[in-house]
Amino acid sequence: MRRGGPFPSVNTVTGERTAELRVQYAVPRCGQFAGVQRRLRCTTSGTTWILALAICCWALPGRAEPPKSISVELNKLEQEGGNCRAYLVIANPGTDAFSAFTLDLVIFDSGTIARRLAIELAPIRPAKTIVKVFDIPQTACGAIGSILVNDVIHCRDASGDVADCVDRISTSSKLPVTLSK
């Protein structure tokens, strides 16, 4: 590919202005009508750099892993007199132990709020699954339509209070009654 054009120049001896034609040969860049081989080489070299950068960044020490999700599963509801007894299965696959983990639960019947409860799940040990049992007072189990984890009121690990613990929770239910957040 040739590029060129007249460029004004001044003769330093006589002082005359002349037009001079200069020709430049441009080397095609990646993606500019280069042969298939050239395009392939450009793509490969770019991919190689991205891969090398990713490996270097991945291998850096002190890389913070996102906290693992704590799963809260509604496993069973059973009637105990005038109360409904609920069984939650809590799985903590991570390495953090929690000395406080208080859920703000809202119990719905057929779309209307029936009750609001604060349930303490702690202690939650690392890499452990536990079962927590609690009663929902003056509520028939058959009247419960869904349960909402509204928030985590208090969350504390070995380093102190932890913010946004509700984001660490994943919810599920083995029953027709849903557990959500």
HELIX and SHEET records of a PDB file:
HELIX    1   1 VAL A   36  TRP A   58  1                                  23    
HELIX    2   2 CYS A  141  ALA A  143  5                                   3    
HELIX    3   3 CYS A  165  ARG A  168  5                                   4    
SHEET    1   A 2 ARG A   2  VAL A  10  0                                        
SHEET    2   A 2 ARG A  17  TYR A  25 -1                                        
SHEET    1   B 4 LYS A 128  ILE A 136  0                                        
SHEET    2   B 4 ASN A  83  ASN A  92 -1                                        
SHEET    3   B 4 ILE A  70  GLU A  80 -1                                        
SHEET    4   B 4 ILE A 169  SER A 173  1                                        
SHEET    1   C 4 ILE A 113  GLU A 120  0                                        
SHEET    2   C 4 PHE A  98  PHE A 108 -1                                        
SHEET    3   C 4 SER A 146  ASP A 157 -1                                        
SHEET    4   C 4 GLY A 160  ASP A 161 -1                                        
SHEET    1   D 4 ILE A 113  GLU A 120  0                                        
SHEET    2   D 4 PHE A  98  PHE A 108 -1                                        
SHEET    3   D 4 SER A 146  ASP A 157 -1                                        
SHEET    4   D 4 THR A 178  SER A 180  1                                        
END                                                                             
